[in-house]
Amino acid sequence: MNKSKFSEEQIKVLLVNCNVDKCSDRAITYNKEFKIRAVKQYNEEGKTARGIFKEAGFDLNVIGKDVAKGCLKRWRKI
């Protein structure tokens, strides 16, 4: 099993997304604007976490199907 979560190619693709500040083989750092917009869309517009991430250009097969839900849960607490 590969120790890295993201391949170099996947990291390059993720870094092209305007909603990403940084990306390593194990973690994605989303920018502040995306976090705020995502929480507003979730709370005010009733969009799903997966829908928000898909709409923002993320491939859930790459980042993980449950990542979106976990991120929104953390960001909403903040």
LUMZA-899593 format. One record per residue: x, y, z of N, C-alpha, C, O, CB in turn; residue in three letters. Coordinates in steps of 0.05 Angstrom, whole numbers, plus 5000, padded with zeros to 4 digits. Glycine has a CB too. Example, Ala and Ser with C-alpha at 12.3 -4.5 7.8 and 13.67 -1.06 7.14 Angstrom:
<nodes>
526448865156524649105156526449345156528549345169522649115181Ala 525749555142527349795143525850015157526850235161528249885114Ser 
</nodes>
This chain:
<nodes>
501749765000500050005000501850255000503850265014498150005024Met 501050444984502550694982502150865008499850895017501650854957Asn 504250975019504051135043502851415037501651535055506751165056Lys 503251515013502151775006499151755000498251564988503651884981Ser 497751955008494951965002494452074974492851964959493452135023Lys 495952284967495652404941498152364925500352394936494952714943Phe 497852294900500152274882501052554874499652744878499552094857Ser 503452564861504452824852502552944831502053184831507252794840Glu 501452774814499552874794496952974807495953184798498852644774Glu 495952834827493552934841494053194855492353374855492652714861Gln 496453224867497153474880497153704860496153914866499953444894Ile 498353654837498353864816495553954808495054194805499853764791Lys 493753754805490953814798489653974820488154164815489453554792Val 490053894845488854024868489854314870488254494876489353874893Leu 492354354865493554624868492554824847492655064850496554614867Leu 491454714824490354884803487655004812486855214803490054724777Val 486254864830483654954840484055204856485655214875482354724857Asn 482555414850482755674863481855664892482355864907481155874848Cys 480655454901479755424929481855294947481355264971477255264930Asn 484155224936486255094951488655284954489655394935487154834936Val 489555314979491955474985494455304983496455384970491755605012Asp 494355064995496654884996495654604994493354545000498354935021Lys 497554424986496854144985499453984988501454034975495454074958Cys 499353785006501553605009500553325002498353294992502753605038Ser 502253125006501352854999499252755019497952555013503752664999Asp 498852885041496952805061494652995067492652925079498352745086Arg 494953255060493053445068492553665048494353735032493853575095Ala 490153775048489454005031488754235050487354205069486953935012Ile 489854465043489154715058487454875040488254985019491754865067Thr 484954905048482955055032483155345040483755405063480054945037Tyr 482655535021482855815028480355905045478255775044483055985003Asn 480756125059478756225077476156295063473956235074479756475091Lys 476256405039473856485025472156245018469756255020474656634999Glu 473456025010471955785004470655665028468355585027473855564991Phe 471955675051470855565075468355725083466255615090472855585098Lys 468555995082466256165089463956115070461656085078467056455089Ile 464556115044462456075023461155805027458755775024463656104995Arg 462755595033461655325036459755305060457655185058463955125039Ala 460555435082458755425105456155575100454055485108460255555130Val 456355805086453955955079452155795061449655785065454656225066Lys 453255665041451655505022450355275037448055205032453455394999Gln 451755155056450654935072448455025090446254905090452854795088Tyr 448955245105446955335125444655485112442355445120448355525144Asn 445155665093443155835083441655735058439355785054444356105076Glu 443155585041441955485016441255195017439955094999443955534994Glu 442055055038441354775042442854585023441954355019438454745037Gly 445054675012446554494995447954285011448654325035448654654978Lys 448454054999449953845013452853895011453854044994449253565000Thr 454353785030457253815031458553715005460253844993458453675056Ala 457653474997458753364972458153544948459853584931457553084967Arg 455653644947454953824925456554074924457354174903452053894928Gly 457154194947458854434949461654374938462754534923458954534978Ile 462754154947465454084938465554024908467454094894466553854954Phe 463553874898463453814870463254074854464654114834461053624863Lys 461454254862461054504849463554674849464054834831458754664862Glu 465254644869467754794872469954664856472254764856468554814901Ala 469354444842471354324824473054104836475054034825473154534815Gly 472153994859473653774871472653504862470253464860473553804902Phe 474453324857473753054850473652894877475752844889475852924830Asp 471352814885470952674910472352394910472952294932468052634916Leu 472852284887474352034885477252074892478651894901474051914858Asn 478252324889481052384895481252464924482952364939482152604877Val 479652654933479952764960478652584981479352595005478753034962Ile 476852414973475452234992472552314994471852544996476752245019Gly 470852114993467952164992466952295018464952445017466451904987Lys 468152235041467252345066468652595075468052715096467552135087Asp 470652685060472252915067470553165068470753325087474552955048Val 468753205048467053445047465353465072465253685084465353425022Ala 464153255080462353255104463953325129463053485145460952985107Lys 466353205131468053255155469053545156469053665177470453075155Gly 469753655133470653935131468454125140468854295156471654005103Cys 466054085128463854255135463154245164462454445176461354185118Leu 463254005175462753975204464654135221463854275240462853675212Lys 467254125214469354275229468954575225468954725244472154195220Arg 468554655200468354935193465855065206465955295214468254985163Trp 463654915208461255025220461655075250460555265261458854825216Arg 463254905263463854945292465355205297465055335317465354705303Lys 467155265278468855505281467155745276468155975278471255495260Ile 
</nodes>
